[in-house]
Amino acid sequence: MKIFELSWRCYEDYCPYLFSHETKTKEEFNEDVKSILIKYGNEYINQETSWVGASDWIKYIVDKMPELGYQLVKPEIFSIWGAFIIDGDDETDIDFGNIVGIDLLHKAIEHNNNLRIKMNYRNEKNNIHQ
């Protein structure tokens, strides 16, 4: 069995749908998605009461994929939000620290503080020479 992802992306927006199939290849999956988008295109557009967009068009065909033998897969997800740059000043940093442990959290904060000092030094040095 193979797992396939049908997704739509635009900037930070991301809408993934996972499907399984016993025998299909990646190429067959790609062709199947194209064909079902076309097959149900008029139906989607005719029922749409707002803007027509790829994200909703794809969402519309998700329930149609079983026609071609695909099963929608709903995985169990472990997701982490925030803690983009760990400096200890944000609640999401603390939440991430609860996952990785206090020692690694402090090591990450120390690393980023040292990097910030180096970057400030370089910026000050460059401003002097200008």
Order of alpha helices (4+ residues) and beta strands (2+ residues): beta-beta-alpha-alpha-alpha-beta-alpha-alpha
